[in-house]
Amino acid sequence: MVSRNEKHTDVVIVGFGWVGAIMARELTQAGLNVVALERGPRRDTWPEGAYPSSIDELTHNTRHALFLQPSQSTVTVRHRDSDVAAPYRQLAAFLPGTGVGGAGLHWSGCHWRISPVELRLRSHYEERYGKDFIPQDMTIQDWGVSYEELEPHFAFAESVFGTSGQAYKVNGKIVGDGNPFDADRSTPFPLPAMKNTYSAELYSKAAAECGYHPFRIPSANASQAYTNPYGCQMGACTFCGFCSGYACYNYSKASPNVNILPALERESRFELRAECDVLKVETDSSGKKATGVIYRTSKGEEVRQTADIVILASFAYNNPYLLLLSGIGQPYDPKTGEGTVGRNFVYQNESGVTLFFGQDKFTNPFIGAGGNGVAIDDFNADNFDHGPLGFVGGAPIWVNQAGSKPISSAAVPKGTPQWGAHWKKAVKDNFQHTISIHAHGTNMAFRDCYLSLDPTYSDTAGRPLLRITFNWHDNDVKMIRYVTDRMADIGRAMKPESMSVETKEFGEEFDLRHYQTTHIAGGAIMGTSPKDSVVNRYLQHWDVSNLFVIGSSAFPQGIGYNPTGIVAALAYWSAKAIRERYLKSPGPMVQA
């Protein structure tokens, strides 16, 4: 029961990660009063980024201090409709963030754009390979926005993040040894590319010898001191190796807390409330206008916050979850294919190769940065001929030396005992002499992978838990096995003493016990028609025009890259549309 009503505001934002911070900054600049609600605690560069407690591996990597705990909120999971979903009691495969900054506080820093092909994936594959090439149960589709439209927003986001990198082509002119598969850019990266680790140098040389096109990964770890357009400052990265899962103690990794929040805190129109868990979005009697949200405080008090504009900017699966709880839009039914909320849930499909070298070759894996490394894009997007291969999608392949930790990083050759004296010796002998190569693979959308409300389990507020129905398909397995074989070719060219290959076997099911990425997407996808999407090309809800749903939940299918770059660009794209179009004439910006 609602105990009180807060003062009406122009905009209420649910979630304060990258999307929430970007939208708050853009809309306060437009003269609007903005209230941002974050369900987790207040976090900032202090104390979360205070040295040396910020690099405590036991606290952060093992006990997941910056991540959502299942006791606070969890989901149920099953592989197929015929299974009974069970609650996920110990998060492992993916690790949602919580608190101010969200996943933007603990992410690694790989800051990619997206291939233009992936923004019109179905159209591209049908044009190049024919309509019959795409499996009937694969529900991929075009995003409804082009790379050219998003390019200025990619560029501005990079300037806000302080992204380090080397461009290949700027305004049609080749300017350096960047990624030759990249689309044209309007500006260079704001900072020079980071220095390569020894492992990245070895990988780059071997990949080139194999006929591929290595380049340095675009990184939101600052290669030198930087001040962004908001006046927020960053320090040069020291390659300490504590990025993913940690708040940066050196102000070197881009985060909402470092790169946007200091500017927002000077805005009188902005208010941030932490420990406010939004329970639902409220609508008027017509169901066509959002009137605000109801949230629960850490003391258990339920509060109503009314607003003219509601923006869902929370974690990927939480956006569609809130839509389902609020009864906004039609839930997706995989049997009929009707409905859109929860449709096209996707993940990321990874594999790896670990190389073991002799005692005379020191790779020093404890040195690193979250976004540092060398990649090839020869097998990403549609940069290679899929015709004879029989699958859709691909993966960048990289050596991303992010800093091996003394507890969690214990790579040992095959045949090593799993415990005891021999295991300890193998860890000691190999720790400084290994290199890991990874494929960061796409996951295509399928008819039977979706989100819904669980009929059995509920949370402490009495709400049904979100239910994830997901499993790998033959397309995923074919893709990752093919890319892994290419990755192994490069590994052999690096001439290790031995090599361990991790890959997906045919028939293997999605395994929740092992971490892959937190790159979950879909469920509230964008598109060109309300028949197969939740939001239009501006991330505006088709049915409720003053409701915007922004984040990786809008992805119609998985991509090969980390999602943060395209998520930020979409947020700036949507904010521009709100400022320049919606505020002048509130209502649908695209006719259904």
Disulfide bonds with the S-S distance in Angstrom:
none
